[in-house]
Every structure is written in C-alpha cells, then in structure tokens.
Amino acid sequence: MTSPGDPPPAPADSPVDAAVPEVSVDRTGPDGARITVTGEFTAEARRPVIREVTDLLLGGDPPSRVLLDLHGVTFLNSAGLSTVVQLHRMLEGRGAELELLVGTTVVARPLQLSGLWHRFHVRDERPPGS
C-alpha cells in the first residue's frame, strides 16, 4: 500500500527506462578497444561513456585506438554529438585515435549535418541505399 505522498510507480515500459543507454567495453587486442553504445545517445549516455574511456586511459595498458560502435544507437542528439567531440579530445590528448562505426542513418545524418562526419574517421557500414 502506498501513502498519499508517494509518487506513482513508473510503468515498466516507460520512456525513462528506454532512454537509459547501455555502454560496454571490449579490448580488441593489446592496443585497441571497442566501446559499444546501445539505445539513445543523449545526455544520459555522456557519463557512462566518458567513465569507460577514462578507465581505459588510466588503466595499466591504455589503448592507442578506440572504436566507438554506434550500430545499436536508436537516437542521436546534440548532447551525444558533444560527447563524441569530448571523447575525441580526450583520446587525442593521450595520443590515441578514435574511429566511429556507423550502421544507421539515425547516426549518420546528425554527424553529416553537424560537419563532424568529415572531422572524424568514420567507418560507414550502412546497407546500400539507406
């Protein structure tokens, strides 16, 4: 039983749950790492992505090449773009390279419209005609 002052419970399929991105890191060899972002790449993704890259850079064997896999991104806004720029600066300052792995127009279009498509090394893996 809830008291009158308690907020109502959020439904399991609420947009708040859907907006929380998943971030995972895999080492791809002695000098590489792959960071995979799944879900919405918005302000909510900034902290977990930056934390993972910081942990990589401060670890005992920091990578010289980082692949940011955006195949699973369902939405990308200016906060997500800003995070990509911040990652690039962090890695560049440590002598590491950032490569973006793009698989959908949802990600490609904001990168193109912002001019960032040409600023970064982008591996375009969108299906032909998309």
Secondary structure, 3 states (H helix, E strand, C coil): CCCCCCCCCCCCCCHHHHHCCEEEEEECCCCEEEEEEEEEECHHHHHHHHHHHHHHHHCCCCCCEEEEEEEEEEEECHHHHHHHHHHHHHHHHCCCEEEEEECCHHHHHHHHHHCCCCCCEEEECCCCCC
